[in-house]
Amino acid sequence: MRKVERIDVFCNELAKIWKENCPDWRFGQLMVNVLNSMPKDPFFPEEDEMLQFFKDFFAPKKDNEEEEDV
């Protein structure tokens, strides 16, 4: 069984990411925008993987990454 303590750690870190990056978004907006951009089904990642994905989603892109997206 997974440790129940992971829930508070995850929620606190998610709140920090949300406040720092998109405090004007509603919760549903945050979830839809981030989860729809995932390369795999969000059902499967563990909490640490999910937090990393949220961090990566909001990480500033480097100039060469922006050119690749065009």
Secondary structure as GFF3:
##gff-version 3
##sequence-region A 1 70
A	DSSP	alpha_helix	5	21	.	.	.	ID=ss1
A	DSSP	alpha_helix	27	35	.	.	.	ID=ss2
A	DSSP	alpha_helix	47	58	.	.	.	ID=ss3
A	DSSP	alpha_helix	63	69	.	.	.	ID=ss4
###
